[in-house]
């Protein structure tokens, strides 16, 4: 069953076509990864889905509802959670309060929001840091905090923008194994990743490759990385025949 | 607010009510009224400027509308207390208009926009002599049958108490969390479903209502107001400096700030006469340099180093220094 569908979406910034006529669909309970080199348009695609920017043409549907022109807070209310590539914690609030903020989307009671937040932080193995302010945390914990905050909004779909970028490999794999369990909770995920392919291969059900704003390949992880056009996008035409 | 803080606050307000039983000097009571008035105004500003982090430098507009609302409406025969509340209503309406426009801007542009609006309100009041009396000013009715300063002092304490209780409640509510989220990062707030424009506007409406009540009290005490006094940029700045000095975004900050700043101003006035503003300025600069989180904020953050703070007891926000901000945003698209 289709959860999210993008139809011929384009977005241009001045002379740059950041996203160019991209169409794809994401099914319920699936983990999809959008991969592409730096500047391929992954973050723009996420910003289009969450209403941070609106497409110049094309339309986006979430659960058969047109969300093309929605504002970010309305998208969140519908059940689209997101994390930011450049982490955006609420620096002066504690870890617990950061996550409670997400939980407040579905409840008005602080006690209930706190309980919700504690549960999610336990799932992400952050219970030791509950009362520390976010401003002192290192990147691995801030990346997890981004996920925790988004999960607290009880999303149906979560967009994970470069969620393992900048993490040591061990930490990245650990986090990926946690994310693999999201469908158990009825949450679908779209990840955006530049090059940490181990993570993609481990947890993705499906991979979409974009390069310079254009969708160039789509399919199962292994079959996608073998395609010559994907290799070319990453390594240049010279390596097209050699393979990754 | 912890148990101990609650007892401290309750004790403070009870003692404040008892002050007129001991202090009989009109001069002292007038200074104390000023302390409580600015504590209340600071608490009101703190909702927008402290918790929500929107640096408003135009609160004199709401203060002035409250003052002029009382003066002008009672002139056409409306009873003073009713005029006061209608004036508060007018201030809320002007806050809605100002907020809808200025909240579209972020950071320093927002601050400039609020200054501009307050100046517009002041200039309108100055240039409509038939309605407002213009530069000559206008008379304000007494709110209390006894002209005694005691009634003003008590109403000042009550207004501060109201603003304090309101803030304490907001601080622990969903609305309070949303305000703080907006201060910390507006994009993040939106990503978890916060309608930031609406939340900011609500905080401004509450803030403007409280500020307007303060304006009306102030006007009624002095019985005569002119635009350059109640709607001046000086007034806007003072309303903002009190909570910033005490600790913006903290519950106790505005009260502490007002006690320190207003008594210091009065003492300096007596000692240094004409030079008092200079000393006052130096004091403000020193606090901003050495205690950027304000007095209450610095204490709260120091205490946090010694013990693990319980959930919800937020330390004061630490302002981001420009170079740090540049570093944070360097790679942002």
Boltz contact constraints between the chains, C-beta under 6 A:
constraints:
  - contact:
      token1: [A, 72]
      token2: [B, 190]
      max_distance: 6.0
  - contact:
      token1: [A, 72]
      token2: [B, 191]
      max_distance: 6.0
  - contact:
      token1: [A, 73]
      token2: [B, 190]
      max_distance: 6.0
  - contact:
      token1: [A, 73]
      token2: [B, 193]
      max_distance: 6.0
  - contact:
      token1: [A, 73]
      token2: [B, 194]
      max_distance: 6.0
  - contact:
      token1: [A, 73]
      token2: [B, 195]
      max_distance: 6.0
  - contact:
      token1: [A, 76]
      token2: [B, 192]
      max_distance: 6.0
  - contact:
      token1: [A, 76]
      token2: [B, 193]
      max_distance: 6.0
  - contact:
      token1: [A, 77]
      token2: [B, 193]
      max_distance: 6.0
  - contact:
      token1: [A, 82]
      token2: [B, 191]
      max_distance: 6.0
  - contact:
      token1: [A, 86]
      token2: [B, 332]
      max_distance: 6.0
  - contact:
      token1: [A, 88]
      token2: [B, 185]
      max_distance: 6.0
  - contact:
      token1: [A, 88]
      token2: [B, 187]
      max_distance: 6.0
  - contact:
      token1: [A, 88]
      token2: [B, 188]
      max_distance: 6.0
  - contact:
      token1: [A, 90]
      token2: [B, 181]
      max_distance: 6.0
  - contact:
      token1: [A, 90]
      token2: [B, 184]
      max_distance: 6.0
  - contact:
      token1: [A, 91]
      token2: [B, 184]
      max_distance: 6.0
  - contact:
      token1: [A, 92]
      token2: [B, 317]
      max_distance: 6.0
  - contact:
      token1: [A, 96]
      token2: [B, 311]
      max_distance: 6.0
  - contact:
      token1: [A, 101]
      token2: [B, 177]
      max_distance: 6.0
  - contact:
      token1: [A, 101]
      token2: [B, 181]
      max_distance: 6.0
  - contact:
      token1: [A, 101]
      token2: [B, 192]
      max_distance: 6.0
  - contact:
      token1: [A, 102]
      token2: [B, 192]
      max_distance: 6.0
  - contact:
      token1: [A, 104]
      token2: [B, 174]
      max_distance: 6.0
  - contact:
      token1: [A, 104]
      token2: [B, 177]
      max_distance: 6.0
  - contact:
      token1: [A, 105]
      token2: [B, 192]
      max_distance: 6.0
  - contact:
      token1: [A, 105]
      token2: [B, 193]
      max_distance: 6.0
  - contact:
      token1: [A, 108]
      token2: [B, 174]
      max_distance: 6.0
  - contact:
      token1: [A, 131]
      token2: [B, 308]
      max_distance: 6.0
  - contact:
      token1: [A, 153]
      token2: [B, 192]
      max_distance: 6.0
